[in-house]
Amino acid sequence: MHASSVSSLRPSGAAPETSAAPGLGQADAVGLLATAMETARAHAADDTPLLISGEHSSGRARVARAVHYLGPRRGRPFISLHCATLRGAPLDSMLPGLVQLAAGGTLFLEGIASLPAGGQALLWQQAQRAPAVRWIAGAEELQARTGATAWHSTLAPWLAMARIDLPARGAARV
């Protein structure tokens, strides 16, 4: 992997990253990123819904962008939505507009586990109506939950049809 392709994943205007992730040496961090990008490349040409699982600050959003920009949808919109920001928001009026903006491109739903049950049901309805959108979700872990926030019975397995599990930040440390 060329250094230029790694740096292109940095959000515009962001300061250059000069230190490795906490707990990792520089070589380990670069190796993990290279592995994640190769995995992203393997999923880029596919339109299957994708779940990117990894701990907070593990690079889920970067990998989602890489999947989008390495695939055939790269010339179309990449819409990123942090689901935790939707608490109390009129999701039923907001989500259809975001799906429409993402038409032909990718809709990345970061923190998907923070969506309440009603939001998950609405998301599932939108996904059924928008086959022209590549759906990617990011979560620390997509596990079955209990009670009022249980996962929509079809949404979780659908999102996990393809999966990238990012290693923990300290996993490569020897």
VOPA-952284 format. One record per residue (C-alpha): x negated, y negated, z negated; residue number from 0. Coordinates in Angstrom, 1 decimal. Layout:
N
PANU     px     py     pz num
PANU      X      Y      Z NUM
...
***
This chain:
174
PANU     px     py     pz num
PANU    0.0    0.0    0.0   0
PANU   -1.3   -3.4    0.9   1
PANU   -1.6   -6.1   -1.7   2
PANU    0.5   -8.4    0.5   3
PANU    3.5   -6.0    0.4   4
PANU    3.3   -5.9   -3.4   5
PANU    3.1   -9.6   -3.8   6
PANU    6.1  -10.1   -1.4   7
PANU    8.3   -8.4   -4.0   8
PANU    7.6  -11.3   -6.5   9
PANU   10.6  -13.7   -6.5  10
PANU    9.9  -17.0   -4.7  11
PANU    8.5  -19.6   -7.0  12
PANU    7.4  -17.1   -9.6  13
PANU    3.9  -17.4  -11.0  14
PANU    1.5  -14.8   -9.9  15
PANU    1.2  -11.8  -12.2  16
PANU   -2.3  -11.8  -13.7  17
PANU   -2.0   -9.2  -16.4  18
PANU   -0.9   -5.6  -16.5  19
PANU    2.3   -4.5  -18.1  20
PANU    2.1   -4.1  -21.9  21
PANU    0.5   -0.8  -22.7  22
PANU   -1.0   -0.2  -19.3  23
PANU   -4.3   -0.9  -17.8  24
PANU   -4.4   -2.8  -14.5  25
PANU   -5.1    0.4  -12.5  26
PANU   -2.2    2.3  -14.2  27
PANU    0.2   -0.6  -13.6  28
PANU   -0.8   -0.8   -9.9  29
PANU   -0.5    3.0   -9.6  30
PANU    3.0    3.0  -11.1  31
PANU    4.1    0.2   -8.8  32
PANU    2.7    1.9   -5.8  33
PANU    4.5    5.1   -6.7  34
PANU    7.8    3.2   -7.2  35
PANU    7.4    1.5   -3.8  36
PANU    6.8    4.8   -2.1  37
PANU    9.9    6.2   -3.7  38
PANU   11.8    3.1   -2.6  39
PANU   10.5    3.6    1.0  40
PANU   11.9    7.2    0.9  41
PANU   15.4    5.9    0.0  42
PANU   15.4    2.8    2.3  43
PANU   16.8    4.4    5.4  44
PANU   19.6    6.1    3.6  45
PANU   23.0    4.4    2.9  46
PANU   23.8    6.6    0.0  47
PANU   24.7    4.8   -3.2  48
PANU   21.5    4.6   -5.4  49
PANU   20.9    4.4   -9.1  50
PANU   17.6    2.9  -10.3  51
PANU   17.1    4.0  -13.9  52
PANU   14.4    2.6  -16.1  53
PANU   13.8    0.7  -19.3  54
PANU   14.2   -3.1  -19.6  55
PANU   11.5   -4.9  -17.5  56
PANU   10.5   -1.7  -15.7  57
PANU   11.0   -3.3  -12.2  58
PANU   14.5   -2.1  -11.3  59
PANU   15.3   -5.3   -9.4  60
PANU   12.0   -5.2   -7.5  61
PANU   12.6   -1.6   -6.5  62
PANU   16.1   -2.5   -5.4  63
PANU   14.8   -5.3   -3.2  64
PANU   12.2   -3.0   -1.8  65
PANU   14.8   -0.5   -0.8  66
PANU   16.8   -3.2    0.9  67
PANU   13.9   -4.9    2.7  68
PANU   12.2   -1.7    3.8  69
PANU   15.5   -0.4    5.3  70
PANU   17.6   -1.2    8.3  71
PANU   19.7   -3.7    6.3  72
PANU   16.7   -6.0    5.8  73
PANU   18.1   -8.7    8.1  74
PANU   21.4   -8.8    6.2  75
PANU   22.2  -10.2    2.7  76
PANU   20.8   -8.9   -0.5  77
PANU   23.2   -9.9   -3.3  78
PANU   22.1   -9.3   -6.8  79
PANU   24.6   -9.5   -9.7  80
PANU   23.6   -9.1  -13.4  81
PANU   26.7   -7.4  -14.8  82
PANU   26.2   -8.6  -18.3  83
PANU   27.0  -12.1  -17.0  84
PANU   30.5  -11.0  -16.1  85
PANU   31.9  -10.7  -19.6  86
PANU   35.0  -12.8  -19.8  87
PANU   34.7  -13.8  -16.1  88
PANU   37.6  -13.3  -13.7  89
PANU   36.0  -10.2  -12.2  90
PANU   39.1   -9.4  -10.1  91
PANU   38.6  -12.6   -8.2  92
PANU   34.8  -12.7   -8.2  93
PANU   33.8   -9.2   -7.2  94
PANU   35.7   -9.1   -3.8  95
PANU   33.9  -12.3   -2.8  96
PANU   30.5  -10.9   -3.7  97
PANU   31.3   -7.7   -1.8  98
PANU   32.3   -9.8    1.2  99
PANU   29.0  -11.8    1.0 100
PANU   27.1   -8.5    0.9 101
PANU   28.8   -7.1    4.1 102
PANU   26.3   -5.3    6.2 103
PANU   23.7   -5.7    3.5 104
PANU   23.1   -4.6   -0.1 105
PANU   24.9   -5.3   -3.4 106
PANU   22.6   -4.7   -6.4 107
PANU   24.4   -4.4   -9.7 108
PANU   21.9   -4.8  -12.5 109
PANU   22.9   -3.7  -15.9 110
PANU   25.8   -1.7  -14.6 111
PANU   26.3   -0.1  -18.0 112
PANU   27.5   -3.4  -19.4 113
PANU   30.7   -3.4  -17.3 114
PANU   33.8   -2.6  -19.3 115
PANU   36.1    0.1  -18.2 116
PANU   38.4   -2.3  -16.3 117
PANU   35.4   -3.7  -14.4 118
PANU   34.2   -0.2  -13.5 119
PANU   37.7    0.7  -12.1 120
PANU   37.7   -2.6  -10.0 121
PANU   34.1   -1.8   -8.8 122
PANU   35.2    1.6   -7.7 123
PANU   38.2    0.2   -5.8 124
PANU   35.9   -2.3   -4.1 125
PANU   33.4    0.4   -3.2 126
PANU   36.1    2.4   -1.5 127
PANU   37.1   -0.6    0.6 128
PANU   33.6   -1.7    1.6 129
PANU   31.8    1.1    3.3 130
PANU   29.6   -1.4    5.1 131
PANU   27.8   -2.4    1.9 132
PANU   24.8   -0.5    0.5 133
PANU   25.5   -0.1   -3.3 134
PANU   22.5    0.0   -5.6 135
PANU   22.9    0.0   -9.4 136
PANU   20.3   -0.6  -12.1 137
PANU   20.6    0.7  -15.6 138
PANU   18.4    1.7  -18.5 139
PANU   20.2    5.0  -18.4 140
PANU   23.6    6.0  -16.9 141
PANU   25.0    8.3  -19.5 142
PANU   28.5    9.3  -20.3 143
PANU   29.9    7.1  -23.0 144
PANU   32.9    7.6  -25.3 145
PANU   35.8    5.5  -26.4 146
PANU   37.1    2.4  -24.7 147
PANU   33.9    2.0  -22.7 148
PANU   33.8    5.5  -21.1 149
PANU   32.5    5.7  -17.6 150
PANU   35.0    5.7  -14.8 151
PANU   35.2    9.4  -13.9 152
PANU   34.2    9.0  -10.3 153
PANU   32.0    5.9  -10.4 154
PANU   29.1    7.3  -12.4 155
PANU   28.5   10.4  -10.2 156
PANU   29.0    8.4   -7.1 157
PANU   26.3    5.8   -8.1 158
PANU   23.9    8.6   -9.1 159
PANU   24.2   10.4   -5.7 160
PANU   20.6    9.3   -5.1 161
PANU   18.4    8.2   -8.0 162
PANU   15.0    6.6   -8.7 163
PANU   13.8    7.1  -12.3 164
PANU   11.2    4.5  -13.1 165
PANU    8.6    5.6  -15.7 166
PANU    8.4    4.0  -19.1 167
PANU    5.9    1.2  -19.2 168
PANU    3.5    3.2  -21.5 169
PANU    4.0    6.5  -19.6 170
PANU    0.8    6.3  -17.6 171
PANU   -1.5    5.4  -20.5 172
PANU   -4.1    8.0  -21.3 173
***
